[in-house]
């Protein structure tokens, strides 16, 4: 758990306790968590859209919740642990019926989603996703509601103290290789990564305009080494990784780091933290007993 605690401490939560507040005035130390992303962070939004990309059956959820929640996990997700360490309740999916209280935050993530609106849309019949642009539109609706309930000044203060956790883009890089896409006949790898990063940075800037100041990210590391992609390597009997995806992930990680460093200079009070997945996985495999 040591690395998990190190990962969580990056997000600078300061509230000792947080309760749902229905009045127009929030506690001075109140911190919320807003989450954007794909299946790594989706707490069940896909349960409420017409899609086959759902985790609403066993064995999902069997170890913690004891029932499938829509999380692509047998238990909790990274945002759930972060919420726990911040003394927040589990952050609910935005599309959950009756979810109209946003003062502890909300989760917009959708399994299968990409930074590119085209990713997974129509790839398989009934495989709908909530792409990043749509997730951003949902957040803007929440920000508008908060301004109406709290007033402009207090809503801006609330949104500026909140933490924005974002993990998206892996589906953009995997899909071309599992769908026989011709995208790389028209774009170089650098151009394609540039489109993904462009959509992601524009979303970050839009969140910043609404008041967001503190952001958390996870890079992709050796994404071509996940079992699905290893299985796509022709005649793979040695367990080798899918190096074309690893190359895209490496380009993405470098471009994202550069973009974040630039925004840290140009955007007022912009702060971010990056979790380096390769470093964590290396520590995990070399010292499993510590975890």
Residue pairs with C-beta under 8 A, 6 or more apart in sequence:
1 291
2 290
2 291
3 280
3 283
3 284
3 291
4 81
5 85
7 78
7 275
7 280
8 81
8 82
8 85
8 86
10 216
10 273
10 275
11 82
11 86
11 163
11 165
11 214
11 216
11 273
12 163
12 214
12 271
13 31
13 85
13 86
13 87
13 163
14 29
14 31
15 27
15 29
15 30
15 31
15 86
15 87
15 88
16 29
16 87
17 87
18 27
18 30
18 31
18 32
18 86
18 87
18 88
18 89
18 104
20 89
20 101
20 103
20 104
21 27
21 30
21 103
22 101
24 149
24 150
24 151
24 154
25 150
25 154
26 103
26 150
26 154
26 158
30 103
30 158
30 161
31 86
31 88
31 161
31 162
31 163
32 88
32 102
32 103
32 104
32 105
32 158
32 161
32 162
32 163
33 79
33 82
33 83
33 86
33 88
33 91
33 104
33 105
33 162
33 163
33 165
34 105
34 106
34 107
34 108
34 139
34 142
34 162
34 163
34 164
34 165
34 207
34 212
35 41
35 43
35 79
35 91
35 105
35 106
35 107
35 108
35 109
35 164
35 165
35 166
36 108
36 109
36 132
36 135
36 136
36 139
36 164
36 165
36 166
36 167
36 168
36 203
37 108
37 109
37 110
37 113
37 165
37 166
37 167
37 168
38 109
38 110
38 111
38 112
38 113
38 114
38 167
38 168
38 170
38 171
39 53
39 55
39 72
39 109
39 111
39 112
40 72
40 77
40 78
40 109
40 167
40 170
40 218
41 77
41 78
41 79
41 107
41 109
41 165
41 167
42 55
42 70
42 71
42 72
42 77
42 93
42 107
42 109
42 110
42 111
42 113
43 69
43 70
43 71
43 77
43 79
43 80
43 90
43 91
43 92
43 93
43 107
43 109
44 55
44 56
44 69
44 70
44 71
44 93
44 96
45 70
45 93
45 94
45 95
45 96
45 107
45 108
45 109
45 110
45 111
45 130
46 53
46 54
46 55
46 70
46 110
46 111
46 112
46 129
46 130
47 54
47 56
47 70
47 93
47 95
48 93
48 95
48 96
48 97
49 95
49 110
49 128
49 129
49 130
50 126
50 128
51 112
51 126
51 127
51 128
51 129
52 124
52 126
52 127
53 111
53 112
53 120
53 127
53 128
53 129
54 70
54 111
55 61
55 68
55 69
55 70
55 71
55 72
55 73
55 111
56 68
56 69
56 70
57 68
58 68
59 74
60 68
60 69
60 70
60 71
60 72
60 73
60 74
61 67
61 68
61 69
61 71
61 73
61 74
61 75
62 68
62 74
62 75
63 74
63 75
64 74
64 75
64 76
65 71
65 75
70 93
71 77
71 80
72 111
76 84
76 90
78 165
78 167
78 218
79 91
79 107
79 109
79 165
80 90
80 91
82 163
82 165
83 89
83 90
83 91
83 105
84 90
86 163
88 104
88 105
89 104
91 104
91 105
91 106
91 107
92 99
92 106
92 107
93 99
93 106
93 107
93 109
94 106
94 107
94 108
94 138
94 142
95 130
99 106
102 142
102 145
102 146
103 146
103 158
105 162
106 142
108 130
108 135
108 138
108 139
109 130
109 135
109 167
109 168
110 129
110 130
110 131
110 135
111 129
112 119
112 120
112 127
112 129
112 171
113 119
113 120
113 129
113 130
113 131
113 132
113 135
113 168
113 171
114 120
114 129
114 131
114 132
114 168
114 169
114 171
114 172
114 175
114 196
115 131
115 132
115 168
115 169
115 172
115 196
115 197
115 199
115 200
115 203
116 131
116 172
116 195
116 196
116 199
117 131
117 132
117 133
117 134
117 199
119 129
119 131
119 171
119 172
119 175
120 127
120 129
120 171
120 175
121 127
121 128
121 129
121 131
123 175
123 179
130 138
132 168
132 199
132 200
132 203
133 199
133 203
135 203
136 203
136 206
136 207
139 207
139 210
140 206
140 210
143 155
143 159
143 210
143 211
146 155
146 158
146 159
147 155
147 156
149 155
150 158
155 211
156 211
158 211
159 210
159 211
159 212
160 211
160 212
160 213
160 269
161 213
161 214
162 211
162 212
162 214
163 214
163 215
163 216
164 207
164 212
164 214
164 215
164 216
165 215
165 216
166 200
166 203
166 204
166 215
166 216
166 217
167 217
167 218
168 200
169 196
169 200
169 220
169 252
170 220
170 223
170 249
172 196
173 196
173 220
173 223
173 245
173 248
173 249
173 252
174 223
174 228
174 229
174 245
175 181
176 183
176 184
177 229
177 232
177 242
177 244
177 245
178 228
178 232
183 192
184 192
187 195
189 247
189 248
189 251
190 251
192 248
193 248
193 251
193 252
193 255
194 255
196 252
197 252
197 255
197 256
197 259
200 256
200 259
201 259
201 263
204 212
204 215
204 263
205 263
205 267
207 215
208 263
208 267
208 268
208 270
213 269
213 270
213 271
214 271
214 272
215 260
215 270
215 271
215 272
215 273
216 272
216 273
216 275
217 256
217 260
217 272
217 273
217 274
217 275
218 274
218 275
218 277
219 249
219 252
219 253
219 256
219 257
219 274
219 275
219 276
219 277
219 278
220 249
220 252
220 253
220 277
221 249
221 253
221 276
221 277
221 278
221 281
222 241
222 246
222 249
222 278
222 281
223 229
223 245
223 246
223 248
223 249
224 230
224 241
224 242
224 243
224 244
224 245
224 246
224 247
224 249
225 241
225 242
225 246
229 241
229 242
229 245
230 236
230 239
230 240
230 241
230 242
232 242
233 240
233 241
233 242
256 274
257 274
260 272
260 274
263 270
263 272
264 270
264 271
264 272
283 290
284 291
